[in-house]
Amino acid sequence: MCGEEEDTYHLFINCPFAKQVWNIAKDSLRIPNDFNDNICDWWNHILSNNGMDPSGSYRKEKFVLLLQLWKNHKECVFKNRSLPPSIIIERAYNTFLEIHEVNDENQSSLRKKEVIPVRWNSPNFEAIKINFDASCISGDCSVACVARDHLDHILDFKAYKLGKTTINIAKVWAAWEAHNLSLNFPNKFIIIKGDSKLVIDSLKRISSPRGECVKLLKSASL
């Protein structure tokens, strides 16, 4: 887009825009200050030296930024628009965190867990209670929500597979579906209940969700 030959080195490293992104990301991605002078040596070093990065996290941080640079290049080519460097870095960081979450979920699914029976408690007055939840097994997530009255009668429900995502996004998605389900009961007192710490902390303004979670919470006015 800048008039130079678009080879791999130029797109990801030598393009003035790419250089700007890498420079801004120095602190968050632990990039040496003199990397512009020896960028090829630096890349070869982190790719070949497993001893300095046994978990692979150091390299994954850089690879997700390469991915976001490539996506931004496609935005320039096909939509004639470009994101600010700060947004590209933020998206790369969020992608990196989600990769870690999926890996953690995969590891935890291999461990045996104690099954704790859960009993549904009906409201003690005429209200409609909607419970929501989500589960992830090896990165494949499902969401469900069910609406019941104070007599324990099932009034409506939703349940489906969400596909590959993180447990946090799945939990927020389930809360979003519970909100949508509540719209089927106008002029009724609605109780929506779930055990997602992310949703609860976000509603209490204790923490701020990221990426797709923000969109879902805002669209549901939660």
C-alpha positions as CSV (number, residue, x, y, z in Angstrom):
1,M,0.0,0.0,0.0
2,C,3.0,2.3,0.4
3,G,4.3,1.7,-3.2
4,E,6.9,-0.9,-2.3
5,E,7.1,-4.5,-3.3
6,E,4.9,-6.4,-0.9
7,D,7.1,-9.3,0.0
8,T,6.9,-11.0,3.5
9,Y,9.8,-9.0,4.9
10,H,8.4,-5.7,3.8
11,L,4.8,-6.4,5.0
12,F,5.7,-7.6,8.4
13,I,9.0,-5.8,9.2
14,N,10.2,-3.1,6.9
15,C,7.0,-1.3,6.0
16,P,6.9,2.1,7.8
17,F,3.5,1.2,9.3
18,A,4.8,-2.2,10.5
19,K,7.8,-0.5,12.1
20,Q,5.5,1.9,13.9
21,V,3.5,-1.0,15.3
22,W,6.6,-2.9,16.5
23,N,8.0,0.2,18.1
24,I,4.8,0.9,20.0
25,A,4.6,-2.7,21.1
26,K,8.2,-2.9,22.4
27,D,7.3,-2.7,26.1
28,S,4.3,-5.0,26.1
29,L,6.0,-7.6,23.9
30,R,9.4,-7.5,25.5
31,I,11.2,-6.5,22.4
32,P,14.8,-5.2,22.7
33,N,15.3,-1.5,22.0
34,D,17.8,-2.1,19.3
35,F,15.7,-4.6,17.4
36,N,15.5,-2.4,14.3
37,D,19.3,-2.8,13.8
38,N,19.3,-6.6,14.0
39,I,15.7,-7.6,13.3
40,C,16.6,-10.7,11.3
41,D,19.1,-12.0,13.9
42,W,16.6,-11.3,16.6
43,W,13.8,-13.3,14.8
44,N,16.2,-16.2,14.1
45,H,17.3,-16.2,17.7
46,I,13.8,-16.5,19.2
47,L,12.7,-19.1,16.6
48,S,15.7,-21.4,17.1
49,N,16.4,-21.0,20.8
50,N,13.9,-23.2,22.7
51,G,15.9,-22.8,25.8
52,M,15.0,-19.1,26.2
53,D,11.3,-19.8,25.6
54,P,10.4,-23.4,26.8
55,S,6.7,-22.7,27.0
56,G,6.5,-20.9,23.6
57,S,4.7,-17.9,25.1
58,Y,7.4,-15.4,24.1
59,R,7.1,-16.5,20.4
60,K,3.3,-16.7,20.5
61,E,3.2,-13.0,21.5
62,K,5.1,-12.1,18.4
63,F,3.2,-14.4,16.1
64,V,-0.2,-13.0,17.0
65,L,1.0,-9.6,16.2
66,L,2.1,-10.8,12.8
67,L,-1.4,-12.2,12.4
68,Q,-2.9,-8.8,13.2
69,L,-0.6,-7.0,10.8
70,W,-1.6,-9.4,8.0
71,K,-5.3,-8.9,8.8
72,N,-4.8,-5.1,8.7
73,H,-3.0,-5.5,5.3
74,K,-6.2,-7.2,4.0
75,E,-8.3,-4.4,5.4
76,C,-6.2,-1.9,3.4
77,V,-6.4,-4.0,0.2
78,F,-10.0,-4.9,0.2
79,K,-11.7,-2.2,2.3
80,N,-9.3,0.7,1.8
81,R,-9.0,1.3,5.6
82,S,-6.4,0.7,8.3
83,L,-6.6,0.4,12.0
84,P,-4.5,2.5,14.4
85,P,-1.4,0.7,15.7
86,S,-2.7,0.8,19.2
87,I,-5.8,-1.2,18.2
88,I,-3.7,-3.8,16.3
89,I,-1.6,-4.3,19.4
90,E,-4.6,-4.6,21.7
91,R,-6.2,-7.2,19.4
92,A,-2.9,-9.1,19.3
93,Y,-2.7,-9.1,23.1
94,N,-6.4,-10.2,23.5
95,T,-5.8,-13.0,21.0
96,F,-2.7,-14.1,22.9
97,L,-4.7,-14.2,26.2
98,E,-7.5,-16.2,24.6
99,I,-5.0,-18.8,23.3
100,H,-3.7,-19.2,26.8
101,E,-7.3,-19.6,28.1
102,V,-8.0,-22.3,25.6
103,N,-4.8,-24.1,26.5
104,D,-5.6,-23.9,30.2
105,E,-9.1,-25.3,29.5
106,N,-7.6,-28.2,27.5
107,Q,-5.3,-29.0,30.4
108,S,-8.0,-28.8,33.1
109,S,-10.3,-31.0,31.1
110,L,-7.8,-33.8,31.3
111,R,-7.9,-33.7,35.1
112,K,-10.5,-35.5,37.1
113,K,-13.0,-33.2,38.8
114,E,-15.3,-33.8,41.7
115,V,-18.9,-33.7,40.5
116,I,-20.9,-31.3,42.7
117,P,-24.7,-31.8,42.5
118,V,-26.6,-28.6,41.8
119,R,-30.2,-28.1,42.8
120,W,-32.4,-25.5,41.2
121,N,-34.1,-23.2,43.8
122,S,-37.4,-21.6,42.7
123,P,-38.2,-18.0,43.6
124,N,-40.5,-17.6,46.6
125,F,-42.9,-15.4,44.8
126,E,-44.5,-15.2,41.3
127,A,-41.5,-14.5,39.2
128,I,-39.7,-16.0,36.2
129,K,-36.2,-17.3,36.9
130,I,-33.7,-17.8,34.0
131,N,-30.6,-19.8,34.7
132,F,-27.7,-19.6,32.2
133,D,-24.5,-21.6,31.9
134,A,-21.8,-22.7,29.5
135,S,-19.3,-25.5,29.2
136,C,-16.1,-26.1,27.2
137,I,-14.5,-29.4,26.4
138,S,-11.2,-29.2,24.4
139,G,-12.1,-25.7,23.2
140,D,-15.6,-26.7,21.9
141,C,-18.2,-24.7,23.8
142,S,-21.9,-25.0,24.4
143,V,-24.4,-22.6,26.0
144,A,-27.8,-23.1,27.5
145,C,-30.4,-21.1,29.4
146,V,-33.8,-22.2,30.8
147,A,-36.8,-20.1,32.0
148,R,-39.0,-21.5,34.8
149,D,-41.7,-20.1,37.0
150,H,-42.1,-20.2,40.7
151,L,-43.9,-23.6,40.4
152,D,-40.8,-25.0,38.7
153,H,-42.6,-25.2,35.3
154,I,-40.3,-24.9,32.3
155,L,-41.5,-22.0,30.2
156,D,-38.8,-21.8,27.5
157,F,-35.2,-22.7,26.9
158,K,-32.3,-22.4,24.5
159,A,-29.3,-24.7,24.1
160,Y,-26.8,-25.1,21.3
161,K,-23.1,-25.6,20.5
162,L,-21.2,-22.4,20.1
163,G,-18.0,-23.9,18.6
164,K,-14.4,-23.0,19.2
165,T,-14.0,-20.1,21.6
166,T,-13.0,-19.4,25.3
167,I,-15.0,-20.2,28.4
168,N,-15.3,-16.5,29.2
169,I,-16.9,-15.6,25.9
170,A,-19.2,-18.7,26.1
171,K,-20.3,-17.6,29.6
172,V,-21.0,-14.1,28.4
173,W,-22.8,-15.4,25.4
174,A,-25.0,-17.6,27.6
175,A,-25.8,-14.5,29.7
176,W,-26.7,-12.6,26.5
177,E,-29.0,-15.5,25.4
178,A,-30.7,-15.4,28.9
179,H,-31.3,-11.7,28.4
180,N,-32.9,-12.4,25.0
181,L,-35.0,-15.1,26.5
182,S,-36.3,-12.7,29.1
183,L,-37.8,-10.5,26.3
184,N,-40.3,-13.3,25.7
185,F,-42.0,-12.4,29.0
186,P,-42.9,-8.7,29.0
187,N,-44.4,-7.2,32.2
188,K,-43.0,-10.0,34.3
189,F,-40.5,-9.9,37.1
190,I,-37.4,-11.6,35.8
191,I,-34.5,-13.1,37.7
192,I,-31.4,-14.0,35.7
193,K,-28.9,-16.2,37.4
194,G,-25.5,-17.6,36.5
195,D,-22.1,-18.3,38.1
196,S,-19.9,-16.4,35.7
197,K,-17.4,-14.3,37.7
198,L,-16.6,-12.3,34.6
199,V,-20.3,-11.3,34.1
200,I,-20.8,-10.6,37.8
201,D,-17.6,-8.5,38.2
202,S,-18.5,-6.6,35.0
203,L,-22.0,-5.7,36.3
204,K,-20.5,-4.6,39.6
205,R,-17.9,-2.5,37.6
206,I,-15.1,-4.5,39.4
207,S,-13.5,-5.5,36.2
208,S,-13.7,-4.7,32.5
209,P,-14.3,-7.4,29.9
210,R,-12.4,-7.5,26.6
211,G,-13.1,-7.9,22.9
212,E,-16.2,-9.9,22.0
213,C,-17.3,-10.0,25.7
214,V,-17.8,-6.2,25.7
215,K,-20.0,-6.3,22.5
216,L,-22.2,-9.0,24.0
217,L,-22.7,-7.3,27.3
218,K,-23.4,-3.9,25.7
219,S,-25.9,-5.4,23.2
220,A,-27.8,-7.0,26.0
221,S,-27.7,-3.8,28.1
222,L,-26.2,-5.8,30.9
